[in-house]
Amino acid sequence: MKITLLTVGRLRKSPELALVDDYLDRFAKTGRSLGLPPVQLVEVEDKRGTGMAGETPLIDRAIPAGAFVVMMDERGEQPTSPEFASRIGDLRDQGRDICFVIGGADGLDPSLRSRADWQISLGRMVWPHMLVRVMLAEQLYRAASILSGAPYHRA
């Protein structure tokens, strides 16, 4: 099993980068005993600045073949943290690779969204894509904590 976090843009030294690194490190430590590998971060960047049109082929090429594709999209389902953890656990048990996709400031092209096995939203509000990275990294750590029975998640 491989877990990929595929994002548009590069996080430079920033508070967001520190938080993403912290939560992904926590996930790696907690997930190790659960059979969850460290998350591989893949950043793509449209250097021509053409927005969604330029980002779409970069994202499309970077999605690992055969992976269960989870697109972060404001129109997606809003699972609870335990439901999210359960899905991660099920995919682990099936030996499936997972690729989480976070688009750029303009979101994801409909042609990409149609490739998703699961579209999820972090709420009805729209969030900056750099904050979505932090929030998804935290939810991955929370999922590993839930699967391990650790007290981090208080339901």
N, C-alpha and C positions, 0 to 999 in steps of 0.2 A: 504494500500500500504506500502511496505517495500522496501528500497533501500540498497543493500549490495555491498560493495567493497571488493571483495575476492582477496587476494594477496598472492604470495609466498614470504616467508621471513618476518622477523620482522624488522621494522624500530626502531632503537634505537635512543637515543637522538642525533639529528643531524639537520643540516639546512633543510634537506628534510622533516623531521618529523614536524618541526615548520611550514613549508609552508603547508603541508597537513592539519595539525590541524587548521591553520588559514583559509584556503579556505573551509574546511568542516564546520567550525563554521559559516562562512559567509553564506554558503549554508543553514545551519539550520535556521538561523535568517531570511534570505530572503524567504526561501521556506515555512516557517510556515504558512504564510497567503495565500499561494497558494495551500495548501493541500499536500505539499511535506514533508515527514518526514525526520528527521536527517539521515544521511548515517551511516549505521552500518559497521564498519571495521572488517573484519575477516581475520586473518593472519594464513596461514598454513606453516609448515616448515618441510622439509624432513631432519631429524636429522642425517640420515645415509649418506647424501650427495651423493645420487645416481642420482641427476639431474632430468631430465624430467620423467624418469621411476618411480622414487619415488614420485615425485610431483603429477603426474596424478591421482592416486587414492585418494590422499588427497583433491585435488581440486574437483574431481568428487563427493565425499561424502559431501563436504561443500556447493555445489550449492543448494540453497533452492528449494524444489519441486514446480513446477508450475511457477517458475520465468521466466521472459523474460531474456534470457542470452545474454549479450553483451561481446564478447571476444575482448580484445585489441590485434591486430595482424597486423604486418607490411604489410600483403597482403590484409587487409580489405579495406572497403570503406573509403573515406576521406570526411565526411560530413562537411559542413560549421557549424559554431556555431549556427546560426539560425535554420538550419536543425536538429542539435542535440537537441536543445531546444524544437523544435516542437515534436520530437519523445518522449522526456521525458514527455511533456505535454499530448500527446496522450495516453501514457501508464498510466499516472496518471488518466486521464479521464475514462479509461477502468478498473481502479482498479487493474492493474497488478503490481505484485512485479517485481523489476528489480535487476539483479545481474551482476555487472561488474567484469570481471575476468582479472587479470594481472598475467601472468606466471612469471617464474623465468628467469634467465640469458639465458637459452636455448630456451625460448619461450614455446609454448603450443603444446602438443602432437596432431597429426591429429585427433585422436579419440575424443578429447575434442573439437577441433575446429568444428567438424561435429555436435556437440550439440548446437552450437551457433545459436541464432535467428538473430543475427546481429554481424558481425565482422567489427570493425572499426580500423583505423590507424590514428595516429597523424602526418602523413606525410610519405614521401617515405624514409626518413632516419630512421635508427634504433636508439632507445633511451634506455639507461639503465633502467631496470624495476623500480628502485627507483625514477627516474625522471618521468617516466610515471605516477606514483601515483600522483606526484605534478601536472602534466599537466592535468590529468583527474579530479582531485579535483578542479582545477581552472575552467575547462570547465563546471563542474557541477554548480559551483557558477555562472558562466557566463550565463548558461542556465536559472537558477532561475531568474537572473537579467533581461534577455530578456523576460521571461514569465511575469515578474512583471512590465515591461515597464520602469525599472530603466535605467539611462544613462550610466551605466558601459560599456556596449557594444556599440562601435561606428562603425556603418556600413557605 
